[in-house]
Amino acid sequence: MLRRQLARRFGPLPSWAEQRLEQAGEAELESWADRVLDAQTLEDVLNAVSLAAVPGIGPPTAGTIRSGRGKPGMRRLLI
């Protein structure tokens, strides 16, 4: 759902945005789903997280860890 909203609002998603969506945890996806309503650019939506949460730059935060717990299918709905 979020992927569709982003593409509709900002046009075809670049590969870096697709990668961010695939790597995001449920909390981050929910935050982006809220931001897509007010953001002016795709970067405003996806880059408003700490660099510490970006894989390869810093340790994962609680919002980026995928434990497999939570609402089944929620992640699929958000992406």
WOWODA-V600987 format. One record per residue. N is the residue number from 1. D_FIRST is the distance of its C-alpha to the first C-alpha in Angstrom with 2 decimals. Layout:
n=N d_first=D_FIRST
n=N d_first=D_FIRST
//
This chain:
n=1 d_first=0.00
n=2 d_first=3.83
n=3 d_first=5.48
n=4 d_first=5.21
n=5 d_first=6.32
n=6 d_first=8.74
n=7 d_first=10.06
n=8 d_first=10.66
n=9 d_first=12.40
n=10 d_first=14.25
n=11 d_first=14.64
n=12 d_first=14.47
n=13 d_first=13.60
n=14 d_first=16.83
n=15 d_first=17.49
n=16 d_first=17.95
n=17 d_first=14.43
n=18 d_first=13.09
n=19 d_first=15.68
n=20 d_first=14.79
n=21 d_first=11.19
n=22 d_first=12.92
n=23 d_first=15.65
n=24 d_first=14.06
n=25 d_first=14.75
n=26 d_first=12.99
n=27 d_first=14.87
n=28 d_first=14.09
n=29 d_first=10.28
n=30 d_first=10.93
n=31 d_first=13.40
n=32 d_first=11.36
n=33 d_first=8.82
n=34 d_first=12.23
n=35 d_first=13.75
n=36 d_first=11.48
n=37 d_first=13.17
n=38 d_first=16.61
n=39 d_first=16.72
n=40 d_first=18.90
n=41 d_first=17.83
n=42 d_first=15.28
n=43 d_first=18.01
n=44 d_first=18.15
n=45 d_first=14.63
n=46 d_first=15.04
n=47 d_first=18.82
n=48 d_first=19.61
n=49 d_first=20.22
n=50 d_first=23.66
n=51 d_first=24.90
n=52 d_first=26.01
n=53 d_first=22.44
n=54 d_first=22.16
n=55 d_first=23.30
n=56 d_first=26.79
n=57 d_first=27.66
n=58 d_first=28.00
n=59 d_first=27.61
n=60 d_first=24.22
n=61 d_first=23.51
n=62 d_first=22.42
n=63 d_first=18.83
n=64 d_first=18.77
n=65 d_first=20.56
n=66 d_first=18.85
n=67 d_first=21.32
n=68 d_first=19.67
n=69 d_first=20.29
n=70 d_first=18.13
n=71 d_first=15.87
n=72 d_first=15.41
n=73 d_first=11.99
n=74 d_first=10.47
n=75 d_first=9.81
n=76 d_first=8.18
n=77 d_first=5.72
n=78 d_first=5.24
n=79 d_first=5.42
//
